[in-house]
C-alpha cells in the first residue's frame, strides 16, 4: 500500500501547488528550520509504538526568500526569474547542482530547471501544462527518490502517536516502507495519514433484536445468563488493494461468552483458516482477488452468556484486523452487561423472615434459576438439574438474583409465608441494578428492596362471602322460627 494512499492527498496537493505558485512570507528573524509532523491514523494499534513503521524525509529543493537572490544580482539572477518561480517574488525554490543534474534526466516530466549564471544553484518551476493533482504529485515523489534527486535525507522520530522531523525550509518527499509522497515545508506543517486500509465493523444483536455497533460510546447490550448474542464482523476490501495481498481477521471474546461454533462467512470464497492465537475462537485469512476488491466479507456467528459473566471484568467481544505486514487495527469491540436484584423479607418490626417462598417470573413467564454456593440465584435452563422458578428467603430474609436482563420485567409471587403472617395480595415487581465492578458485593442487606409481611388473620372485606354467609344463616333462623310458631298455633287451635 502506497503512503500516497495513506496521506491526505488533496491536502498535500494544495500545499505543493501553494509552495510553487503562491505567496509565502519570510519575516525578519524567522527561524530557518520548521517541523514536519505526520499524525498516525487513530485506527492503528498501540499509541506508544510505531508498529514497525518508519518515515524518511528527503530534501529535494531549498526554499529561499526572493530578497536573498536579489542580493546576488551579479550572478545574473533577476526579479523576473524569481517571479517566474513564485508569481510574486516572495519565495523561490532552488536545487543544488547534483539535484539539477538528476532533474536533467528525460524521466523528469514535472520540473523546469533554470540555471543561475555564475552559481551552482538552479531555480525550479513547474513545467508548463503540468496538472498538479494528487496523482501527479505522487508520481513525482516516487521518481525523485528513485533517481536520487535530493540533497539531504534523514529519519523521522516517532513519539505520542506521530512522526516528527525538524528540517530546513524546503520541498520534501516523505517516504515509508509502503510508498512516497511530497510536501512543501516553509512553515511548521502537519499532515494526517489517511486510513485507506480495510475498514472493520462489528455488531451485536440480542434476542430482543436490539443492536449495538462498535462500543465507542460505552453502550452495552443488556442480557441474562443463558441468553444468546448474534455477532457480525464486516470487512470491506479496499478497491485499491493489490491482488494477492492478505487481510487477517480474528475474534476474541472475554470469559463470560461461550462460542457456539456456528461461524458463517459470506462469501466464503478466498477465505481460509489462520492459526488461532491465545483466546481466539476463529482466525481467518482473506486473499485479495480481482473479483473481491471493493466488496464486503461478512462473518456471522453467535455466543451464549455463561456463568462466568458474573466475574467477567471485560464483558466484551472484540475483532481485530491485520493488513499486510505492518497494519494492525485497534480491536473493534462490543460489550454486554447483566443486572442483579433482590428483596429483604421482614415483619412489621423489621425482623427478617426466613423460609418465605416465591415463584419468579420474567415478563410473566416462569423463570428458572439455581442457587449457587454463595447463596444467590442465577438463571438456568429448564434442562438443568435442580432448576426451578421457586426462590426462598435465607436466614437474613434475603433473596438475591444475579445475571438478569434489564430489558425484561421480573416479578415475585408469594406462595408460602410463615404461620401467623398474612400472604401478600399482589406480586412484587423487582428493581434491577447493573452488576458492574463491585456493585453487587457492595450492596448491603438494608439496601435491598423491602417486602413486609403483616402478622394476624386477614378479615374478609365488607360485602364479601364472609358477611353473606352470616346474612343467609340469620335469614334461615328467622324463617325457621316463624314456621315453628305457626305450627304451634295450629296445634293449639
ABEGO torsion letter per residue (X at the ends): XBAAAABBAAAAAAAAAAAAABBBBBBBGBBABBBBBBBBBAABBGAABAGGBBBBBBBABBBBBAAAAAAAAAAGBBAAAAAAAAGAGABBBBBBAAAAAAAABAABAABBBBBBBGBABBBBBBBBGBBBBAAAAAAAAAAAAAAGBBABBBBBBBBGGBBBBBBBBEBBBBBBAAEBBBBBBABBBBBBBBBABBBBBBBBBBAAGBBBBEBAAGBBBBBBBGBBBBBBBBBBBBAABBBGBBBBBBBBBBAABBBAGABBBOBABGBBBBBBBBGBABBBBBBBBAAABGBBBBBBBBBBBBAAAAABAAGBBBBBBBBEAABBBBBBBBBBBBBBBEBBBBBAAGBBBBGBBBBBBBGGBBBBBBBBAAGBBBBBBAABBGBBABBBBBAAGBBBBBGBBAABBBBBBBABBBBGBBBBABBBBBBBBBBBEAAAAABBAAABBBBBBBBEBBBBBBGBAAAAAAAAAAAAAAAAAAAAAAAAAAAAX
